[in-house]
Amino acid sequence: MSGPLSNPFMFKSAAGATDFYSHEITKSLRANSDDSAYLHHTPSGNSTNRKKWTCSFWFKNTMDRTEAYGPAKIFACPHSSTNNHVDAIELYIDSGHAESGFFQLKVTGQGGLDTVLATKHYIRDPAAWFHVYVSADTTQGTASDRMNIYLNGTLITDFATETYADQNFEWGFGSAQKRSWFRMFGGSYTTTCGGYLAEAHFIDGSVEAISKFGESKNGVWIPVEVTSSTVTYGNNGFALKFLQTGTSQNSSGIGADTSGNNHHFASVNFASTDVVSDTPTNNFCTLNILAKGSNATLFEGNLRASGNSSDGSYVPSTMAFKTGKWYCEFLCVDQLEGWP
């Protein structure tokens, strides 16, 4: 399949949640790229097995095409202590592709080799949550068996760039190196990416089936509950569910690890208000970054906009309705009064 894979559920009333979802995600973390907000953690122990790992997370993109030209790292880790090479799951804009300007999902691994799986599936919809599942097993003899990428429950088999890791290659994700969300450490890129992150799981040392993280219901890919009883996290695995709002690197912090491994992530430039209720099972309407005027700037998860008196400061919402009763609520403030 080529083309976009979009999460079909755009709006859901709270009353209908328990009727459709077997597991509800209650919180997500909102990262504003202008704040240079990111999470990071450095494991102190050895990996269970750096040749095998599984990563699963839900993400809603809030960046526009000019904000993140090049790689915007969602999850990243230096491959070695030299920080010269970085393994990452990223959104990428490549001017060389026919659909330049849309975000491409890529997995890269660099450590004496250049491993790149760049999908032909573009992330276009700023209103939709999408689920990413990546598993790696470099012990496999066949190169194409060494990694699987699923987007919204669909296995990706068609790639714009397809270069697999060497057999028995050891990835950096499970090593005792700094791991980060929304930012890359090492290499030449230090910019942060923006978006909403929910239910982020990393499995160290094994491949867990995608059915452990999601299921299809009525043609919609939805989350299932993931716990230490349903998956084996391994030595350096973790689970981030963003149920806490503290700013310290502990079980009460924003980056609290709920896997039982206590790999709590430090939060940088996040506030308690960045833990929000916009989730894959309760998707919120935001401002539409794809349809904004040229003089409008969006930030804070596309919930705030700034403009000027010139034409081109308009911003529509990401949801539109033809029937029913609806209302919108917003605050308009003159920036001269000191509103940031």
Secondary structure, 3 states (H helix, E strand, C coil): CCCCCCCCCCCCCHHHHHHHCCCCCCCEEEECHHHCCEEEECCCCCCCCCCEEEEEEEEEECCCCCCCCEEEEEEEEECCCCCCCEEEEEEEECCCCCCCCCEEEEEEEECCCEEEEEEEEEECCCCCCEEEEEEEECCCCCHHHHEEEEECCEECCCEEEEECCCCCCCCCCCCCCCEEECECCCCCCCCECCEEEEEEEEEECCCCCHHHCEEEECCEEEECCCCCCCCCCCCCCEEECCCCCECCCCCCECECECCCCCCCEEEECCCHHHEECCECCECCCCECCCCCCCCCEEECCCCEEECCCCCCCCCCECCCCCCCCCCCCCCCCCHHHCCC
